[in-house]
């Protein structure tokens, strides 16, 4: 079994002088042995494009909203029913989607259709958990 680690990071200037916001996504997938070089290169390209698209979409989403900064986690109520999905949940959704040949736009469409969330990044923890269950059942 081969492991593929794909990551993409980008810094975007903020409103404050000499300041920037960093975005990073990493994804690790296992590749079956015995694939041809072309198959491996295709999988590497697809995985990297998924990670890159995720970061770029997050940046676009953040910059399209008002430039209000989110509250630090320590100031948010810890058990609020509308807490955003965790990074681990999002990464797992992306991994499951990739395993089921669903690109980010497909996953976003599922989030919109089933949970009325524009993207997977807008899901609540509860809805992200439900989407994971849906993706697992689609195996």
Backbone bond lengths (Angstrom), bond angles and torsions (degrees), N, CA, C in turn:
res aa  C-N    CA-C-N  psi(-1)  N-CA   C-N-CA  omega(-1)  CA-C   N-CA-C  phi
1 X - - - 1.455 - - 1.532 108.27 -
2 X 1.298 115.57 133.65 1.458 122.44 177.14 1.525 108.91 -103.21
3 X 1.323 116.29 146.43 1.461 120.77 175.63 1.516 108.62 -111.57
4 X 1.321 115.10 138.04 1.459 121.97 177.43 1.520 107.69 -119.67
5 X 1.315 116.50 124.94 1.457 122.54 175.23 1.525 107.49 -111.10
6 X 1.318 115.65 121.15 1.460 120.13 177.38 1.520 107.96 -120.21
7 X 1.315 115.77 133.60 1.460 119.17 177.00 1.524 109.35 -141.29
8 X 1.318 114.18 154.84 1.456 121.01 179.55 1.517 106.84 -146.79
9 X 1.312 116.43 131.30 1.463 119.84 177.45 1.520 109.17 -133.38
10 X 1.325 113.79 154.07 1.459 119.36 -179.44 1.518 108.47 -153.01
11 X 1.330 116.11 139.97 1.459 122.06 174.43 1.521 108.23 -106.88
12 X 1.316 114.88 135.35 1.460 121.36 -178.98 1.520 108.11 -123.08
13 X 1.329 117.81 132.27 1.472 119.77 178.65 1.534 110.96 -61.05
14 X 1.318 115.69 146.82 1.462 120.93 176.53 1.521 109.52 -108.29
15 X 1.320 115.03 -177.52 1.460 120.16 -179.54 1.527 112.23 -69.08
16 X 1.313 116.44 -25.68 1.460 119.92 -179.79 1.523 109.62 -79.66
17 X 1.311 115.12 143.00 1.451 121.17 -179.73 1.536 110.22 -65.45
18 X 1.327 116.92 137.30 1.460 124.15 178.59 1.530 112.52 59.13
19 X 1.320 116.59 36.31 1.451 120.91 -179.55 1.522 109.26 -133.74
20 X 1.319 115.61 151.98 1.458 119.69 178.08 1.517 110.03 -146.32
21 X 1.322 114.93 161.99 1.462 122.74 177.30 1.524 106.80 -111.37
22 X 1.314 117.07 129.60 1.456 121.07 -179.75 1.520 110.40 -99.01
23 X 1.318 116.08 141.54 1.453 123.59 175.82 1.523 107.52 -127.02
24 X 1.314 116.24 138.45 1.463 121.02 -178.12 1.515 109.42 -148.41
25 X 1.317 115.70 136.94 1.463 121.40 171.98 1.520 107.55 -134.32
26 X 1.319 115.49 137.35 1.461 122.17 177.52 1.516 107.91 -129.95
27 X 1.308 115.34 144.64 1.454 120.48 179.28 1.521 108.43 -142.85
28 X 1.317 116.16 132.44 1.460 120.61 176.28 1.517 108.29 -116.80
29 X 1.311 116.86 128.92 1.457 122.19 178.47 1.521 109.27 -130.08
30 X 1.307 115.21 153.41 1.451 120.89 175.57 1.520 108.51 -99.89
31 X 1.320 115.57 135.43 1.450 121.97 179.80 1.526 108.68 -112.11
32 X 1.311 117.41 136.03 1.461 118.94 178.58 1.526 110.69 -69.06
33 X 1.323 115.85 147.06 1.462 119.88 176.99 1.524 108.79 -74.79
34 X 1.306 115.23 163.21 1.458 120.23 177.34 1.512 114.35 88.86
35 X 1.313 117.80 5.10 1.457 119.49 178.18 1.522 109.52 -82.30
36 X 1.315 115.12 153.60 1.454 119.81 177.82 1.524 109.24 -75.28
37 X 1.308 115.57 166.03 1.462 120.58 177.62 1.521 110.53 -59.34
38 X 1.309 116.97 -41.15 1.467 120.81 179.88 1.530 110.86 -63.71
39 X 1.327 117.57 -40.86 1.459 120.61 179.01 1.530 110.93 -65.17
40 X 1.337 115.29 -41.74 1.460 119.33 178.11 1.526 111.37 -63.92
41 X 1.323 116.71 -44.74 1.464 120.22 179.39 1.523 110.94 -62.06
42 X 1.324 117.13 -39.04 1.466 120.76 178.78 1.527 110.05 -63.99
43 X 1.324 117.51 -44.13 1.465 121.47 -179.89 1.529 110.87 -65.47
44 X 1.333 116.66 -40.55 1.469 120.91 177.35 1.528 109.74 -61.02
45 X 1.324 116.53 -46.69 1.466 121.22 -179.54 1.530 110.66 -62.18
46 X 1.332 117.30 -46.88 1.467 121.10 -179.18 1.529 111.12 -61.26
47 X 1.334 116.33 -43.08 1.461 120.62 -178.96 1.524 110.90 -65.02
48 X 1.318 116.61 -45.49 1.459 119.40 179.33 1.532 110.89 -63.77
49 X 1.318 117.18 -42.14 1.468 120.04 179.28 1.523 111.35 -62.16
50 X 1.332 117.42 -36.86 1.455 121.10 177.37 1.527 110.91 -63.44
51 X 1.329 116.02 -45.83 1.463 120.72 179.90 1.531 110.12 -64.95
52 X 1.318 116.97 -45.33 1.465 120.95 -179.58 1.526 110.71 -62.58
53 X 1.330 116.54 -45.63 1.467 120.28 -179.77 1.529 110.79 -61.70
54 X 1.318 116.68 -36.93 1.465 120.29 179.05 1.523 111.36 -62.86
55 X 1.324 116.42 -45.13 1.461 120.45 179.06 1.528 110.34 -65.10
56 X 1.317 116.88 -47.04 1.463 120.01 -178.41 1.528 111.54 -62.80
57 X 1.332 117.18 -37.94 1.461 119.95 178.69 1.526 110.64 -67.52
58 X 1.315 116.58 -39.87 1.464 120.23 177.83 1.525 110.58 -62.61
59 X 1.318 116.96 -42.84 1.463 120.94 178.18 1.522 110.33 -62.14
60 X 1.329 115.94 -45.88 1.464 120.08 179.84 1.527 110.98 -61.23
61 X 1.315 115.56 -41.33 1.456 120.19 179.37 1.524 110.93 -64.70
62 X 1.321 117.06 -43.95 1.460 121.18 -178.97 1.523 111.56 -65.83
63 X 1.328 117.22 -39.80 1.458 119.39 -177.41 1.525 111.87 -78.53
64 X 1.348 117.63 -21.51 1.463 119.10 179.13 1.521 111.50 -77.95
65 X 1.325 116.89 -25.52 1.469 120.67 176.25 1.530 107.82 -74.29
66 X 1.293 115.18 168.76 1.459 117.52 174.30 1.516 108.03 -61.42
67 X 1.281 117.31 157.59 1.451 121.27 -175.12 1.525 112.33 -78.91
68 X 1.317 116.38 20.82 1.462 119.08 176.37 1.519 109.04 -68.32
69 X 1.311 115.18 137.27 1.462 119.81 179.99 1.525 109.35 -83.58
70 X 1.339 117.19 140.13 1.460 118.87 176.29 1.523 110.50 -68.92
71 X 1.331 115.45 152.84 1.450 119.63 177.57 1.523 109.04 -67.21
72 X 1.318 116.91 144.11 1.460 118.16 172.47 1.524 109.92 -60.14
73 X 1.321 117.37 149.55 1.465 122.56 -177.21 1.528 112.06 -53.35
74 X 1.322 117.24 -37.21 1.455 120.14 -176.41 1.523 112.24 -65.09
75 X 1.335 118.27 -20.71 1.453 121.42 -178.87 1.524 112.50 -97.51
76 X 1.322 117.42 -5.41 1.446 120.12 179.30 1.523 109.50 -89.10
77 X 1.333 117.44 147.07 1.457 118.53 175.60 1.530 109.25 -62.12
78 X 1.317 117.32 133.54 1.462 120.71 -170.50 1.515 113.78 -73.82
79 X 1.314 119.59 -30.81 1.457 120.38 -176.30 1.524 112.46 -114.47
80 X 1.296 117.29 28.13 1.460 120.34 179.10 1.523 109.16 -64.60
81 X 1.337 118.33 136.51 1.463 120.15 -177.60 1.520 113.19 -65.88
82 X 1.330 117.94 -18.58 1.462 119.90 -178.16 1.524 113.00 -103.00
83 X 1.348 117.85 21.10 1.460 120.28 175.58 1.523 109.04 -57.49
84 X 1.300 115.37 139.48 1.460 120.44 177.76 1.525 110.50 -66.85
85 X 1.310 115.76 152.84 1.457 121.88 177.26 1.522 109.43 -59.09
86 X 1.310 116.30 148.05 1.458 120.76 179.94 1.534 109.99 -77.52
87 X 1.324 115.36 162.48 1.464 119.80 176.88 1.522 111.04 -59.66
88 X 1.333 116.80 -38.32 1.462 120.30 179.04 1.524 110.95 -63.17
89 X 1.321 116.97 -40.25 1.459 119.83 177.93 1.526 110.32 -63.10
90 X 1.318 117.00 -45.27 1.463 121.03 -179.66 1.520 110.23 -62.68
91 X 1.329 117.06 -45.32 1.461 120.06 178.79 1.520 111.09 -61.04
92 X 1.324 116.85 -39.93 1.455 120.10 -179.75 1.529 110.56 -67.53
93 X 1.313 117.09 -39.97 1.465 120.80 176.53 1.527 109.81 -61.02
94 X 1.336 116.82 -44.49 1.468 120.19 178.70 1.523 111.10 -62.51
95 X 1.325 116.83 -40.34 1.469 121.03 179.28 1.525 110.60 -65.16
96 X 1.323 116.52 -47.63 1.463 119.88 178.47 1.527 111.03 -61.54
97 X 1.330 116.18 -41.00 1.462 120.23 177.88 1.510 111.52 -60.67
98 X 1.305 115.69 -43.80 1.469 119.36 -179.90 1.523 110.46 -63.65
99 X 1.324 117.27 -41.80 1.457 120.86 179.28 1.527 111.70 -63.73
100 X 1.317 116.51 -26.25 1.468 121.40 -179.28 1.527 111.96 -102.89
101 X 1.334 115.38 14.94 1.464 123.37 177.12 1.529 112.10 59.09
102 X 1.322 115.26 40.81 1.466 121.48 176.04 1.519 107.93 -112.89
103 X 1.310 116.14 118.89 1.460 121.77 178.95 1.529 109.23 -78.36
104 X 1.305 116.08 170.49 1.457 121.20 -178.81 1.538 112.59 -54.85
105 X 1.338 119.50 -43.49 1.468 117.85 177.52 1.542 112.95 -60.28
106 X 1.343 117.02 -34.44 1.466 120.42 177.22 1.529 110.77 -65.95
107 X 1.330 115.97 -43.51 1.466 120.48 179.06 1.527 110.66 -65.12
108 X 1.328 116.14 -39.68 1.471 119.67 177.83 1.524 110.65 -64.14
109 X 1.332 116.59 -38.42 1.465 119.98 177.95 1.528 110.45 -63.93
110 X 1.327 116.75 -39.66 1.469 120.27 177.13 1.527 110.52 -63.50
111 X 1.329 116.48 -42.85 1.466 120.84 179.66 1.524 110.68 -62.36
112 X 1.322 115.77 -40.17 1.461 120.30 -179.87 1.526 110.85 -69.03
113 X 1.325 115.57 -46.41 1.466 120.79 -176.25 1.531 111.89 -66.32
114 X 1.325 116.84 -43.87 1.450 119.91 -172.78 1.521 114.41 -91.36
115 X 1.342 116.94 -28.10 1.459 119.59 -172.61 1.530 113.56 -128.53
116 X 1.321 116.79 3.94 1.472 121.62 179.64 1.527 112.17 58.16
117 X 1.341 116.09 35.67 1.468 122.52 175.86 1.518 107.88 -110.36
118 X 1.315 117.42 131.31 1.463 121.23 -176.36 1.525 111.80 -60.18
119 X 1.329 117.50 -37.70 1.462 121.61 179.11 1.525 108.97 -140.75
120 X 1.323 115.67 169.50 1.468 119.01 177.19 1.527 110.75 -64.99
121 X 1.322 116.53 -23.26 1.458 120.90 -179.73 1.531 112.25 -73.32
122 X 1.336 116.76 -14.73 1.460 121.36 178.88 1.519 112.76 -94.70
123 X 1.326 117.65 -2.57 1.460 121.18 -178.32 1.523 111.48 -66.88
124 X 1.321 115.38 148.64 1.460 119.99 170.60 1.525 107.54 -80.53
125 X 1.309 115.79 168.38 1.469 119.55 177.78 1.527 110.50 -57.81
126 X 1.313 115.53 -43.68 1.468 120.43 -178.83 1.526 110.83 -63.27
127 X 1.330 117.24 -46.53 1.467 120.23 -179.41 1.528 111.60 -67.30
128 X 1.320 117.29 -35.94 1.466 120.50 176.98 1.523 109.84 -62.58
129 X 1.319 116.40 -41.06 1.456 120.68 177.53 1.528 110.71 -62.52
130 X 1.306 116.42 -40.85 1.472 120.59 178.56 1.526 111.00 -66.10
131 X 1.337 116.45 -39.60 1.470 119.46 178.48 1.532 110.79 -65.50
132 X 1.326 117.17 -37.70 1.471 120.96 175.23 1.527 109.28 -58.67
133 X 1.332 116.84 -45.01 1.456 119.99 179.48 1.527 111.54 -61.58
134 X 1.329 116.41 -42.04 1.468 120.65 178.44 1.516 110.95 -61.63
135 X 1.333 116.27 -44.71 1.462 120.23 -179.69 1.525 111.68 -66.56
136 X 1.326 117.23 -36.94 1.465 120.19 177.89 1.525 111.10 -64.70
137 X 1.324 116.15 -38.60 1.469 120.47 -179.74 1.519 111.26 -70.43
138 X 1.325 117.52 -21.81 1.461 121.18 -178.35 1.530 112.24 -79.32
139 X 1.325 117.03 1.21 1.481 120.46 -176.71 1.502 112.24 -63.94
